Each structure stands twice: as structure tokens, then as C-alpha cells.
Amino acid sequence: MATKNMTQPTVSIIIPFYNEDEYQLSIALSSINYQIGINFNEVEVILVGDGGKQLENLDDFAVFNNLNIHYKYFTNSGGAGVARQRGMGMASGRYYMFVDADDEFYYDGALLEFFNAVKDGDHEVVVAKYIEQGRHADGSYFYLHNEPIWSAAYAKWFNRDYVARMDLHWLDDVRIFEDVYFCSMAIELASDVVWLNSFVYSWLYNEKSTVRDPALKFNIQLDQWAKMNKYYLRKIKERAPQKLAFDFGNSVATLFYWQKQNPGYDAAALDHEQQLMLKENADLWDSTQGIMQQQLQALHKPGSQYENYDISDFRDYLAHYEALLKN
């Protein structure tokens, strides 16, 4: 489905969805349709149905007369990352932008911020700030004004040519932390990142979202984080080997705190994935012990979220993973 013909757009806005219906999608689409100060011939919107609900009444979207909307439904659900990758395969814009189906732009000048950032030339990644909507126990909402975040898909433009040059893809076997891999990797490898001092995106509260749904146990799926990290370090080794030692040591130190912060994780599954990662980088273990200790202290500094954690057992933690490495 396309609402009108157009030349190559500047940005392709990719919206993956699973169970959202036409009404729910209209919230995100409306926030795009009523952007100001931009030429809508430079924008295309791609809806990617990732299994789940299939749209039936596309005519409902005719009200968004500014938008060029494409829609494709895939019967086999691959998760948000796979859906975004499929959307990239359909896209023709110079930049990719990802909007979750249950979110919206923060204000009507949000897209203009990005267009202004690239009007004088291409950049590899453009990153802006976002608003987070939360909910109190009594059901009322609160809002946090957050700084730009490396690891989430929202509030970013990714240059199409740069993504192709770095051979970046969304992981097809990691459904949680998949955006940590793609987005952090894109920024880590980039030499031209623009950081916008503007709030452009609203991450709306959805109790059934991947991060917030208790049934999905996002915070305790540390084995999936370790699996993602294996791919991350593999890509760093290929594209930026000078960063590998630090990233490896930092990941080991960070996982120490995450295990303490998220009790209830599957220890056997985590050991399995972490062992695979360690064996791929076995030559780094001895040489990065200093980095691990430095990052342990850096993450423990006053004012950090980990400052009150007991770190006296860090040596035991390292011994455990050293044993896995040598097994």
C-alpha cells in the first residue's frame, strides 16, 4: 500500500508491529502526519506486520494524507529486530528511522530537528533525546526527560550507506537486547555522530511491551544479553579491533553488577552463553584483567546506580568464568 508516488525520500520511518490494530497504529501515524516544517515528499512510512494481527481496513489510514505508507505482512514472527530488518529491505530512504507501534513523536517539530541536522550534508548517525512515560502504582503517569541513549532504537536516524558499508544487520536469533546490538554497534563504529539537544520522541507506557511485561522477564534474561554481547564483540573484532580489549573487559565487569541487580536469572543458560563468548575471546582474558578491575571501580563510583553493591566477591566471580573458559 502506498498513498502517493514520490521520489527517493530522505528518511524511511519503519514501524514494526505485532498485535496493534489500525486504531493503535493511528497514534504513531498521526504524530508523523502532523509534523511541521518538512516536505513530506522526503518521508516514507513502512509498516511491518510481524505475524500476529493482520491489518484489514487500510482505508482508515487515508486520513493521513501527508504520508506515503507502505505495508507488508509476514506470517512468521521474527521479533522486532527481524521486522526492522525486513523494513530496511523495503526502504528507499537515505536514512532509516525506527518508531515503535506504541510510541509517538514528542512534538510536531521533531522530524524537522533531524532534517535540519542533515541539510548541509550526510552524517552516519543522528541521535536525539526522548521522553519516557512511566506509571505509578496508583495508575497515574509520570514523565522523565532522558538524555540520548545508545542502546535503544528510538530517536535516531541511521545513514543507509553507512549501515551497508559496516554490514550492520539486526540479529535474527536474539529477540531481547536486539536493539542494544544494532544501535550501540552503529554508534560505536561511527566517526560522524550528531547529538541533538532536543526531545523528539515519546516512549509511551505499555504494560505489554518487551521491557515492561513481567511475563517476558526482560531484566533476568542475562543469557540473551550474553548471546548478544558475543555477536557485538565479534563485530568489534572485525570492524574496530583496537576497541576489542576494552569492550571485552568492560562487558565482564558490567555483567558482574547485572547479576547482582537481577536475581532470578537462569544461571545455567547464562554460563552456556558466556562460555561461548569467552572461548571466542580466550586470548584476551589474561591481558584484560586490569581493564576489568578499572571498570569495576568506575561503575562503583559514588552517585552511580551500583555504588552500594558489594564488590568483595568479584575475584570469585572472575574465577568462575575463568573455569568456564578453561573447561
VOPAGU-2260 file (C-alpha; in pm, 1 decimal, decimal comma):
REM VOPAGU-2260
SITE   aa  ch    i         X         Y         Z
SITE  MET   A    0       0,0       0,0       0,0
SITE  ALA   A    1     126,2     349,1     -86,1
SITE  THR   A    2     -80,0     662,8     -56,2
SITE  LYS   A    3     105,0     856,0    -326,5
SITE  ASN   A    4     401,5     842,5    -560,3
SITE  MET   A    5     724,2    1008,8    -463,1
SITE  THR   A    6    1092,1    1039,3    -548,0
SITE  GLN   A    7    1358,3     889,5    -323,6
SITE  PRO   A    8    1282,1    1004,7      31,4
SITE  THR   A    9    1531,3    1138,8     279,5
SITE  VAL   A   10    1404,3     915,8     559,7
SITE  SER   A   11    1221,8     584,0     578,9
SITE  ILE   A   12    1031,5     553,9     906,8
SITE  ILE   A   13     995,2     184,7     987,6
SITE  ILE   A   14     720,7      77,2    1228,9
SITE  PRO   A   15     715,5    -292,6    1325,6
SITE  PHE   A   16     404,0    -421,2    1496,6
SITE  TYR   A   17     257,2    -744,3    1624,0
SITE  ASN   A   18     -83,4    -711,7    1791,7
SITE  GLU   A   19    -157,2    -342,9    1735,0
SITE  ASP   A   20    -469,8    -270,1    1532,2
SITE  GLU   A   21    -549,3      18,4    1296,9
SITE  TYR   A   22    -662,0     240,6    1583,1
SITE  GLN   A   23    -346,5     185,5    1787,2
SITE  LEU   A   24    -120,1     238,0    1486,6
SITE  SER   A   25    -302,6     560,7    1412,9
SITE  ILE   A   26    -148,4     721,2    1721,8
SITE  ALA   A   27     204,3     684,0    1585,9
SITE  LEU   A   28      95,8     765,4    1230,2
SITE  SER   A   29     -88,3    1077,6    1343,0
SITE  SER   A   30     220,7    1207,8    1519,2
SITE  ILE   A   31     411,7    1170,3    1191,5
SITE  ASN   A   32     137,7    1310,4     970,3
SITE  TYR   A   33     114,7    1637,4    1164,8
SITE  GLN   A   34     485,3    1719,5    1168,1
SITE  ILE   A   35     554,1    2076,0    1059,2
SITE  GLY   A   36     822,3    2249,2     857,7
SITE  ILE   A   37     912,7    1948,1     641,9
SITE  ASN   A   38     848,2    1832,2     286,8
SITE  PHE   A   39     651,4    1509,0     313,5
SITE  ASN   A   40     783,8    1400,4     -25,2
SITE  GLU   A   41    1103,4    1331,6     168,9
SITE  VAL   A   42     934,0    1089,6     409,3
SITE  GLU   A   43     808,8     734,8     362,6
SITE  VAL   A   44     645,0     520,1     628,2
SITE  ILE   A   45     681,7     142,4     629,2
SITE  LEU   A   46     450,3     -72,5     840,8
SITE  VAL   A   47     587,2    -422,3     900,0
SITE  GLY   A   48     341,8    -679,4    1031,4
SITE  ASP   A   49     547,1    -930,4    1228,0
SITE  GLY   A   50     295,1   -1214,2    1240,3
SITE  GLY   A   51      21,8   -1153,0    1492,9
SITE  LYS   A   52    -261,5    -927,4    1385,2
SITE  GLN   A   53    -304,0    -858,0    1014,8
SITE  LEU   A   54    -446,6    -520,3     914,3
SITE  GLU   A   55    -781,0    -540,3     739,5
SITE  ASN   A   56    -900,4    -187,9     678,5
SITE  LEU   A   57    -611,7       8,2     530,4
SITE  ASP   A   58    -853,0     275,3     411,0
SITE  ASP   A   59    -855,4     403,3     767,2
SITE  PHE   A   60    -509,3     542,9     703,2
SITE  ALA   A   61    -627,0     761,2     413,8
SITE  VAL   A   62    -687,8    1034,7     669,4
SITE  PHE   A   63    -310,4    1070,0     699,8
SITE  ASN   A   64    -292,6    1245,1     366,5
SITE  ASN   A   65      62,7    1369,6     416,0
SITE  LEU   A   66     205,8    1019,5     439,8
SITE  ASN   A   67     335,4     772,8     186,4
SITE  ILE   A   68     255,9     445,9     363,5
SITE  HIS   A   69     377,3     101,2     262,3
SITE  TYR   A   70     255,8    -210,1     440,1
SITE  LYS   A   71     369,4    -570,5     429,1
SITE  TYR   A   72     260,2    -857,4     647,8
SITE  PHE   A   73     483,9   -1153,2     733,1
SITE  THR   A   74     317,1   -1466,9     867,5
SITE  ASN   A   75     626,6   -1584,7    1053,6
SITE  SER   A   76     707,0   -1365,9    1351,1
SITE  GLY   A   77    1076,6   -1297,9    1394,3
SITE  GLY   A   78    1056,6   -1034,0    1663,9
SITE  ALA   A   79    1110,5    -659,5    1646,4
SITE  GLY   A   80    1466,4    -683,2    1518,0
SITE  VAL   A   81    1377,6    -909,5    1227,3
SITE  ALA   A   82    1078,1    -687,9    1146,4
SITE  ARG   A   83    1301,6    -380,9    1139,2
SITE  GLN   A   84    1545,7    -562,5     911,6
SITE  ARG   A   85    1260,2    -652,8     679,6
SITE  GLY   A   86    1150,9    -291,0     682,7
SITE  MET   A   87    1501,7    -182,1     587,0
SITE  GLY   A   88    1480,9    -420,4     291,9
SITE  MET   A   89    1167,3    -239,2     173,9
SITE  ALA   A   90    1301,0     110,9     241,7
SITE  SER   A   91    1435,4     352,6     -17,3
SITE  GLY   A   92    1532,1     648,2     204,2
SITE  ARG   A   93    1879,2     786,1     267,9
SITE  TYR   A   94    1820,9     729,9     639,2
SITE  TYR   A   95    1639,6     469,7     845,2
SITE  MET   A   96    1433,9     571,3    1146,9
SITE  PHE   A   97    1256,9     325,6    1376,5
SITE  VAL   A   98     935,7     407,7    1562,0
SITE  ASP   A   99     765,9     152,7    1785,9
SITE  ALA   A  100     398,1      96,2    1716,6
SITE  ASP   A  101     300,8     202,6    2068,9
SITE  ASP   A  102     500,9     527,5    2070,0
SITE  GLU   A  103     480,7     869,0    1907,6
SITE  PHE   A  104     682,2    1181,9    1833,8
SITE  TYR   A  105     706,4    1415,4    2130,2
SITE  TYR   A  106     609,7    1730,3    1940,7
SITE  ASP   A  107     522,3    1846,3    1592,6
SITE  GLY   A  108     869,4    1976,2    1513,3
SITE  ALA   A  109    1051,7    1652,3    1595,2
SITE  LEU   A  110    1129,8    1546,9    1237,8
SITE  LEU   A  111    1240,8    1897,4    1147,1
SITE  GLU   A  112    1520,8    1862,6    1403,7
SITE  PHE   A  113    1662,4    1570,2    1206,3
SITE  PHE   A  114    1613,2    1731,6     865,5
SITE  ASN   A  115    1799,8    2038,9     986,9
SITE  ALA   A  116    2083,5    1817,9    1109,5
SITE  VAL   A  117    2140,4    1665,9     764,1
SITE  LYS   A  118    2050,0    1957,7     538,4
SITE  ASP   A  119    2414,3    2056,5     484,6
SITE  GLY   A  120    2546,2    1704,2     434,0
SITE  ASP   A  121    2516,8    1342,6     535,9
SITE  HIS   A  122    2602,3    1207,3     879,8
SITE  GLU   A  123    2637,8     844,3     981,4
SITE  VAL   A  124    2405,1     859,3    1282,8
SITE  VAL   A  125    2186,8    1134,2    1428,7
SITE  VAL   A  126    2074,8    1088,5    1790,9
SITE  ALA   A  127    1823,6    1293,3    1991,6
SITE  LYS   A  128    1672,0    1291,8    2341,3
SITE  TYR   A  129    1346,5    1126,1    2443,1
SITE  ILE   A  130    1064,9    1141,6    2694,8
SITE  GLU   A  131     982,5     829,7    2898,2
SITE  GLN   A  132     629,1     781,5    3023,5
SITE  GLY   A  133     600,8     574,3    3339,5
SITE  ARG   A  134     314,1     476,6    3565,8
SITE  HIS   A  135     282,4     496,4    3942,6
SITE  ALA   A  136     125,6     216,8    4145,7
SITE  ASP   A  137    -198,2     420,2    4169,0
SITE  GLY   A  138    -227,2     425,0    3788,9
SITE  SER   A  139    -122,9     786,2    3737,3
SITE  TYR   A  140     151,7     867,1    3488,6
SITE  PHE   A  141     481,7    1045,5    3525,4
SITE  TYR   A  142     733,4    1163,8    3267,1
SITE  LEU   A  143    1112,8    1156,6    3259,4
SITE  HIS   A  144    1320,9    1372,8    3029,6
SITE  ASN   A  145    1605,5    1141,7    2930,8
SITE  GLU   A  146    1939,1    1204,4    2768,4
SITE  PRO   A  147    2017,0    1028,9    2439,4
SITE  ILE   A  148    2064,9     656,6    2485,7
SITE  TRP   A  149    2298,2     443,8    2275,6
SITE  SER   A  150    2114,3     117,8    2309,6
SITE  ALA   A  151    1755,0     185,6    2203,6
SITE  ALA   A  152    1616,3     219,2    1851,6
SITE  TYR   A  153    1411,6     531,5    1909,7
SITE  ALA   A  154    1504,7     895,0    1843,0
SITE  LYS   A  155    1775,8     812,4    1588,1
SITE  TRP   A  156    1848,7     832,9    1217,6
SITE  PHE   A  157    2086,2     577,4    1067,1
SITE  ASN   A  158    2252,4     655,5     736,0
SITE  ARG   A  159    2165,0     392,2     478,0
SITE  ASP   A  160    2506,2     393,2     306,9
SITE  TYR   A  161    2687,5     377,3     640,3
SITE  VAL   A  162    2478,4      79,4     754,9
SITE  ALA   A  163    2556,2    -101,0     428,9
SITE  ARG   A  164    2927,2     -13,4     448,3
SITE  MET   A  165    2952,4    -152,9     801,6
SITE  ASP   A  166    2737,4    -452,9     703,0
SITE  LEU   A  167    2509,9    -393,0    1002,9
SITE  HIS   A  168    2206,2    -616,0    1045,8
SITE  TRP   A  169    1951,3    -676,1    1315,8
SITE  LEU   A  170    2016,3   -1011,0    1481,4
SITE  ASP   A  171    1772,7   -1281,5    1379,5
SITE  ASP   A  172    1822,8   -1511,7    1678,8
SITE  VAL   A  173    1807,2   -1256,4    1962,7
SITE  ARG   A  174    1461,9   -1115,8    2043,3
SITE  ILE   A  175    1564,3    -928,6    2356,3
SITE  PHE   A  176    1854,1    -680,2    2356,5
SITE  GLU   A  177    1846,1    -684,3    1975,4
SITE  ASP   A  178    1840,3    -304,7    1969,6
SITE  VAL   A  179    2137,4    -289,3    2207,1
SITE  TYR   A  180    2339,4    -471,9    1942,1
SITE  PHE   A  181    2232,2    -274,9    1635,7
SITE  CYS   A  182    2217,5      73,8    1784,5
SITE  SER   A  183    2524,1      53,0    2006,9
SITE  MET   A  184    2721,3    -102,1    1724,1
SITE  ALA   A  185    2614,8     170,1    1480,6
SITE  ILE   A  186    2727,8     443,5    1719,6
SITE  GLU   A  187    3042,0     262,7    1836,6
SITE  LEU   A  188    3171,5     220,5    1479,9
SITE  ALA   A  189    3069,8     565,1    1356,9
SITE  SER   A  190    3310,1     852,8    1308,9
SITE  ASP   A  191    3033,9    1106,9    1239,6
SITE  VAL   A  192    2757,3    1114,1    1501,4
SITE  VAL   A  193    2536,8    1420,3    1557,4
SITE  TRP   A  194    2388,6    1453,9    1906,5
SITE  LEU   A  195    2077,0    1672,8    1910,9
SITE  ASN   A  196    1995,1    1869,0    2225,1
SITE  SER   A  197    1622,0    1821,7    2169,1
SITE  PHE   A  198    1347,6    1594,2    2299,8
SITE  VAL   A  199    1183,4    1443,4    1993,7
SITE  TYR   A  200    1035,5    1106,9    2089,1
SITE  SER   A  201     789,6     976,9    2347,6
SITE  TRP   A  202     844,3     625,4    2477,8
SITE  LEU   A  203     490,6     564,1    2598,4
SITE  TYR   A  204     399,7     328,4    2879,0
SITE  ASN   A  205     276,3     -11,5    2760,0
SITE  GLU   A  206     249,8    -280,9    3022,9
SITE  LYS   A  207     271,4    -547,5    2748,4
SITE  SER   A  208     590,0    -416,6    2591,4
SITE  THR   A  209     903,7    -632,6    2580,3
SITE  VAL   A  210    1071,6    -431,5    2855,3
SITE  ARG   A  211     773,3    -393,7    3087,8
SITE  ASP   A  212     571,2    -716,8    3055,0
SITE  PRO   A  213     653,7    -932,6    3361,7
SITE  ALA   A  214     579,5   -1247,0    3160,7
SITE  LEU   A  215     871,3   -1171,4    2928,9
SITE  LYS   A  216    1115,3   -1138,4    3221,4
SITE  PHE   A  217    1329,2    -888,5    3033,2
SITE  ASN   A  218    1558,9    -797,7    3322,0
SITE  ILE   A  219    1656,4   -1153,2    3408,8
SITE  GLN   A  220    1729,7   -1282,2    3058,9
SITE  LEU   A  221    2100,2   -1228,5    3106,7
SITE  ASP   A  222    2178,8   -1527,1    2885,8
SITE  GLN   A  223    2027,7   -1334,9    2595,1
SITE  TRP   A  224    2240,7   -1034,0    2682,3
SITE  ALA   A  225    2549,7   -1258,5    2683,5
SITE  LYS   A  226    2447,6   -1401,1    2346,3
SITE  MET   A  227    2403,8   -1052,3    2205,0
SITE  ASN   A  228    2737,5    -948,6    2352,6
SITE  LYS   A  229    2909,4   -1239,1    2177,3
SITE  TYR   A  230    2789,7   -1103,7    1842,7
SITE  TYR   A  231    2880,2    -750,0    1946,7
SITE  LEU   A  232    3239,6    -841,1    2028,8
SITE  ARG   A  233    3264,6   -1046,6    1712,1
SITE  LYS   A  234    3170,5    -741,7    1507,9
SITE  ILE   A  235    3408,0    -517,4    1702,4
SITE  LYS   A  236    3688,8    -763,4    1632,3
SITE  GLU   A  237    3607,7    -739,4    1262,2
SITE  ARG   A  238    3549,9    -364,2    1229,6
SITE  ALA   A  239    3730,6    -193,6    1519,1
SITE  PRO   A  240    3983,7    -436,8    1671,9
SITE  GLN   A  241    4154,1    -152,6    1860,2
SITE  LYS   A  242    3843,4    -132,0    2081,5
SITE  LEU   A  243    3807,9    -504,1    2145,6
SITE  ALA   A  244    4014,8    -534,2    2464,3
SITE  PHE   A  245    3829,9    -253,9    2643,1
SITE  ASP   A  246    3485,3    -368,1    2529,4
SITE  PHE   A  247    3558,4    -725,1    2635,4
SITE  GLY   A  248    3687,8    -624,3    2980,7
SITE  ASN   A  249    3405,0    -377,1    3030,5
SITE  SER   A  250    3142,5    -639,5    2943,7
SITE  VAL   A  251    3279,7    -878,3    3205,5
SITE  ALA   A  252    3275,3    -607,8    3473,6
SITE  THR   A  253    2926,9    -490,2    3375,4
SITE  LEU   A  254    2781,5    -840,8    3390,4
SITE  PHE   A  255    2906,7    -870,7    3749,4
SITE  TYR   A  256    2672,8    -589,3    3853,8
SITE  TRP   A  257    2386,3    -704,6    3634,6
SITE  GLN   A  258    2387,0   -1045,9    3801,4
SITE  LYS   A  259    2354,3    -877,0    4139,6
SITE  GLN   A  260    2091,1    -634,5    4013,8
SITE  ASN   A  261    1870,9    -901,4    3852,6
SITE  PRO   A  262    1840,6   -1209,9    4073,7
SITE  GLY   A  263    1634,5   -1491,9    3930,3
SITE  TYR   A  264    1821,0   -1525,7    3601,4
SITE  ASP   A  265    1888,5   -1872,1    3458,0
SITE  ALA   A  266    2244,9   -1933,8    3576,6
SITE  ALA   A  267    2299,4   -2242,2    3358,4
SITE  ALA   A  268    2178,8   -2064,8    3044,6
SITE  LEU   A  269    2395,5   -1763,5    3125,1
SITE  ASP   A  270    2701,1   -1982,9    3181,7
SITE  HIS   A  271    2643,7   -2153,2    2847,2
SITE  GLU   A  272    2626,5   -1828,8    2650,4
SITE  GLN   A  273    2903,9   -1661,5    2846,0
SITE  GLN   A  274    3129,7   -1962,1    2792,1
SITE  LEU   A  275    3079,9   -1936,3    2415,8
SITE  MET   A  276    3172,4   -1568,9    2424,3
SITE  LEU   A  277    3475,9   -1627,9    2645,6
SITE  LYS   A  278    3613,2   -1903,9    2427,3
SITE  GLU   A  279    3586,3   -1682,5    2120,5
SITE  ASN   A  280    3798,7   -1424,3    2303,6
SITE  ALA   A  281    4016,9   -1652,2    2511,6
SITE  ASP   A  282    4334,6   -1467,2    2414,0
SITE  LEU   A  283    4204,0   -1153,6    2588,0
SITE  TRP   A  284    4136,0   -1298,3    2931,6
SITE  ASP   A  285    4475,5   -1250,2    3092,7
SITE  SER   A  286    4556,8    -920,9    2921,8
SITE  THR   A  287    4228,9    -750,1    3020,6
SITE  GLN   A  288    4229,4    -822,8    3395,1
SITE  GLY   A  289    4338,5    -464,5    3459,8
SITE  ILE   A  290    4057,1    -326,7    3245,0
SITE  MET   A  291    3806,2    -539,1    3435,3
SITE  GLN   A  292    3929,3    -403,5    3767,8
SITE  GLN   A  293    3926,5     -45,4    3640,8
SITE  GLN   A  294    3571,6     -78,2    3509,9
SITE  LEU   A  295    3460,3    -247,9    3830,0
SITE  GLN   A  296    3568,8      65,9    4017,9
SITE  ALA   A  297    3438,8     307,1    3754,1
SITE  LEU   A  298    3091,5     152,4    3772,6
SITE  HIS   A  299    3107,8     158,1    4154,1
SITE  LYS   A  300    3186,0     527,7    4190,3
SITE  PRO   A  301    2971,8     749,9    4417,4
SITE  GLY   A  302    2649,1     853,5    4252,5
SITE  SER   A  303    2632,2     554,9    4021,3
SITE  GLN   A  304    2348,5     304,7    4030,7
SITE  TYR   A  305    2593,4      40,0    4153,1
SITE  GLU   A  306    2769,6     233,9    4430,3
SITE  ASN   A  307    2608,5      35,3    4713,2
SITE  TYR   A  308    2675,2    -309,8    4569,9
SITE  ASP   A  309    2918,5    -541,5    4748,3
SITE  ILE   A  310    3219,3    -598,7    4523,8
SITE  SER   A  311    3422,0    -815,4    4761,6
SITE  ASP   A  312    3327,1   -1129,4    4566,4
SITE  PHE   A  313    3448,6   -1000,6    4229,7
SITE  ARG   A  314    3751,5   -1230,3    4249,9
SITE  ASP   A  315    3521,1   -1532,4    4295,7
SITE  TYR   A  316    3313,5   -1410,7    4002,2
SITE  LEU   A  317    3623,1   -1397,2    3781,6
SITE  ALA   A  318    3737,4   -1739,7    3899,2
SITE  HIS   A  319    3400,2   -1886,5    3799,8
SITE  TYR   A  320    3426,4   -1758,0    3443,8
SITE  GLU   A  321    3793,1   -1846,7    3416,3
SITE  ALA   A  322    3697,5   -2203,5    3498,3
SITE  LEU   A  323    3432,0   -2196,7    3226,2
SITE  LEU   A  324    3686,7   -2060,4    2982,2
SITE  LYS   A  325    3931,6   -2342,0    3053,2
SITE  ASN   A  326    3670,1   -2617,4    3063,8
